[in-house]
Amino acid sequence: AQKVTQAQTEISVVEKEDVTLDCVYETRDTTYYLFWYKQPPSGELVFLIRRNSFDEQNEISGRYSWNFQKSTSSFNFTITASQVVDSAVYFCALTGSSNTGKLIFGQGTTLQVKP
Amino acid sequence: DAGVTQSPTHLIKTRGQQVTLRCSPKSGHDTVSWYQQALGQGPQFIFQYYEEEERQRGNFPDRFSGHQFPNYSSELNVNALLLGDSALYLCASSVTSTRSSYNEQFFGPGTRLTVL
């Protein structure tokens, strides 16, 4: 069975602080993909990043960075110098070669960035 | 290039009624997936349609059914509505390719269904 766990339900930070959102996953597939999505109050899921199981390189995109570690089955997301516009619900998701097309989402982490 | 569109935006129904939600995929996409997102939860996979057939299904009762049309648009039907069906229903479209084991899904804005 596949599972995604986001242990942090809510995080509140003050603008300009760095914040890390945790994601732990479970899968028996050797080929799988991990994702992060942002969901603002409007409801639409906004794609942030995709990582496949064969690429453990960390990635940085502006203020966003992702740390993928297969040894600990984690795919954590860090926002540097957070801004009020970063306030949203963030979801980590997983799909594998055994059920391609079916995204398994975590429960989400609500991030509140205060001015 | 229009993204994934869904209609209606909001819908209010009463218990026992039936509802139909609609989704138009992104241009060039041939696969549509539906997800249910209850308040405070992550989206849960309902089913996926490709070539007008249900290709995968999540853990949802038969009250949830769907259809895909030749133009790749899709409908989600829910019969005998329960209070617990109140949720945001998200549609995602993608391209099915034999060259890749995964094809990225693009999400629409969702339909918020309230069952009273």
Chai-1 contact restraints between the chains, C-beta under 6 A:
chainA,res_idxA,chainB,res_idxB,connection_type,confidence,min_distance_angstrom,max_distance_angstrom,comment,restraint_id
A,Y33,B,Y102,contact,1.0,0.0,6.0,A-B,restraint_1
A,G43,B,L88,contact,1.0,0.0,6.0,A-B,restraint_2
A,G43,B,P109,contact,1.0,0.0,6.0,A-B,restraint_3
A,G43,B,G110,contact,1.0,0.0,6.0,A-B,restraint_4
A,E44,B,P109,contact,1.0,0.0,6.0,A-B,restraint_5
A,L45,B,F107,contact,1.0,0.0,6.0,A-B,restraint_6
A,F91,B,G42,contact,1.0,0.0,6.0,A-B,restraint_7
A,S97,B,S101,contact,1.0,0.0,6.0,A-B,restraint_8
A,T100,B,S101,contact,1.0,0.0,6.0,A-B,restraint_9
A,T100,B,Y102,contact,1.0,0.0,6.0,A-B,restraint_10
A,G101,B,Q48,contact,1.0,0.0,6.0,A-B,restraint_11
A,K102,B,F45,contact,1.0,0.0,6.0,A-B,restraint_12
A,K102,B,Q56,contact,1.0,0.0,6.0,A-B,restraint_13
A,F105,B,G42,contact,1.0,0.0,6.0,A-B,restraint_14
A,F105,B,P43,contact,1.0,0.0,6.0,A-B,restraint_15
A,G106,B,G42,contact,1.0,0.0,6.0,A-B,restraint_16
A,Q107,B,G42,contact,1.0,0.0,6.0,A-B,restraint_17
A,G108,B,G42,contact,1.0,0.0,6.0,A-B,restraint_18
